[in-house]
Amino acid sequence: MRIHAFNHLFQHRLALSTKPFQARGAKVERCAYCQVATQYCLCSHQPDMDTDIAVLLLVSENEVFKPSNTGRLIADVIKETYVYQWNRTEPHAEMLALLNNPAYQPVVIFPEEYVDEKPRVMQSPPSAHDKRKPLLILLDGSWREARRMFRKSPYLDALPVMSIAPKSVSQYMMRKSDNEQHLSTAEVASLVLAEVGEHQASLLLSQWFEVFRESYLLSKTRLKHDLSRPVLKRFIDQQQSET
């Protein structure tokens, strides 16, 4: 298992906490890394692949503690994933340095309808002729939090925006949303990866999301479950056949 930046942020925040975060399902004994109930831990099945892209996750205040969070799934798949706690007035110095690193092409992922300066919206994905590595910036939080992060982050204001319009209803059932077109962070990332030509990573993230969703929901006692975990078995078979 590869311990990544999201895991490190979780452990850092946990060390600073003075009281436990009481999310739904807080009584479930969970793996500290995949956040699935320990008897269904997924860590041994974490994907292992290389990509030509980087991701920067800006995580809202409480999102890092929510077991239903899907941002960590992106870090499971994309090895070069940077994760920082969002802060309006005191952004992390390392993150600012990354945004200004000439080796990267930072792009904020956000719906076009919420972008006031329309020239910021890219009409096509980052060019393959650009020698800079694409750095996809995803705002990881509830939809309300994500909009606030987008509006209140001056260090993102000058960056181009890539907009994704969902073509299907979200499969994210771990939380309720007022709008079924509001995708989870992992679902958005999967669509974006396909748009920038990382089709294998897009497919792998989509499959890994389905595996997580199946295993996470096993701790929901009011639901009927297939304890044989067919989605996980299919994922393992696919990974073995590819290697």
N, C-alpha and C positions, 0 to 999 in steps of 0.2 A: 504493500500500500504506500502511495506517495502522499505525504503530509504537505499540504499546499497553503497558500496565503490566507484562504478563508479560514482554515483550521487554526492558523496562528492568531488571526484576529479574534476568533471565538475564545481561544484560551486566554488571550490578553485581556479581553473584556471580562471574562469570568473571574480572573485574578483581581480585577478592580472592583467587582460588584460587592456591595455590602448586604444584599439580600437576593434571593433567587428570583429569576424572571418567571412569573406565573402565566405561562401561555396555556392555551387549551391542550389537554393531554399531558399536563405537567406531571401527573402521577405515573406515567409510563416510564419504565427504566429504558433509557435510550443509549445507543452508542454515541460517544462523545464526538465522533467524526462524521459519520453518515446521518446521524440523528434518527435512524430507524430503531424501533424496539430491538433490544439487544439480541433476542432470539432470531431476528430476521436480518441481522447486520449484513450490509452489502460491501463492506470494505475490501474483502478478498476478491471482489469482482470489479473493482475500479478499472475503468478503461485505461489503455496505454497506447497512445498514438502521438505522432509528431505533426505539427501544423506550421504554416508559414504566416501565422497571424498572432496578434497579442490582444488581450482583453484587459480592461480596467473596470473593476466593479467599485462603484461608490455606494456604500451600504448605509441605510438610514439607522437611526439611533437604536431601535429595538429589533431590527430585522435580523441581525446576526444571531440572536438568541431563539428565533422562531424555528421550531423543528420542521415546519412546512416550507422553509426557505428553499428555493431552487437555484439561487445564485451559486451555491457551493457545487452544484452539478456541473456548471460551466468550468469551474476550476478543476474538477475531476477530469474533464475531457481536454481542455486547452491548457497545456502545461505552462505556457507563459501568461499566466493570469495574475494581475496585481489587484489587491483588495485593500481598500482604505475606508475608514469610518468617515462618513460625510460630516463636514463642519462648515458652516456658512462663513464664519469670520476667521477661523484658524485652520485652513487646509494644511494637510500634511506636506512638509517640505519635500519629501521624496516624491510625492505625487506631482507637485508642481514642476520638479526637475524632469520627471518623466514626460509631462505634457510639453515641455520645451526641448526635449531631446530631438535633435535633427534626424536621428535614425528612424523616428516613428512619424506616422501620419495619423494624428488623433482625430476621431470622428465620434460625435455624440449621437447615440441612437435614441430618437424621440419622434412622436407623431408630428407631422408637418402642421397640422391644424393648430398646434399650440406654440408654433414658432412665429413670433411677431416679425422678425427680420427675414422675409422670404428668400433673399439672396443667399442666406446661409444654407438653405436646403440643397443638397446635392441632387443633381438630375440623373446621375449615374453612379454606380459603386466606385470605390477607389480604384484608380487605374493600375493595371498590372505593369505598366511602363514606369510607374513611379518607384524609384529604388527604395523609398522609405517603407518600413513594415507598417501595415494598417494596425492601429490601436483602437479597438472598438470600446467606447465608453458606455457602460450600461448603468442605469440608476436603479439600484436594487432596494425596493421598498414597496409599500402599498401604493396604489395609484395616486392617492392624495399626497403621500410623501414624495413620490417621484416628481410630481408637478412642482412641488415646493422646492425640491432640490434643483430642478431645471431653472426655475425663476431666480433662486437665491444663491447661485454659484457664479460670481463674476469671473472666476478663472476659466469658466466654460464659454463665456459669452462670445468670444472671438472665434470659436471653433466651428467647423462645418457640421451640419446635421444630416444624418441619413434617416429617412422616414420609412417605416415598414407598415403596410396595410394588411392586417390579417385576412386570410381568405377562408378560414374555417373557424368554427366555434372552439374556444379554448377547452382543452382536456383537463385543465387544472381544477380538481375537485376538493383539494385540501382546505381551501378557504372559500368564503362567499364573496362575490363581487356584484356590484350593481349593474355591471355591463359585461355580458358574456364574451364580448370582443376584447376585453382586457386580458391579455395573455400573461402567463407567468414569465419571470425573467428568463428562464431556460428556454421557453417556447419562442420568445422574441429572439434570443441569441441563435437558436437553430435556424430561424428564417434569415437572419442577417448573414450567417455563415454561408448559407446557400447563395445569397445575393452576391457575395464577394468571391465566389468560386471555390470555397472550401466545402465541397459537397460531401465528402467522406466524413468530415468532422460534423457537419450539419446532421447527417443521418445518424451518426453515433450518439450525438447529444440527444436527439429525439428519442432514440431507443433507450438510452440511459435514463432519461426523464420518465419514460413509461415503466421502467424497472423500479425506479424510486417510488413512483406513484403507487404501484401495486403493493410494494412492501410497506410503505408508510401507512396505507389504508388498512393494513391488517390489524393495526392497533385500534381501529375504530370499531368498538364493540357493537354498535347498532347496525352495522352493515353485514351482509352475507359475504363470506370470503371463500375463495378457492385456495386452500392451504398448500396445494401442490405448486403454486407460484409458476404458472405457465409462461408468463412474460419473462421472468428471470431465466427459466430453462431455455427458452427460445434465444435469449440474448447470449447465454453461455455457448449454446450450439453454434450460433453465428460467429462468435469470436474464435472458437476453436477451428471452425472451418476456414476462416480467413488466415489463421496462423499455420 
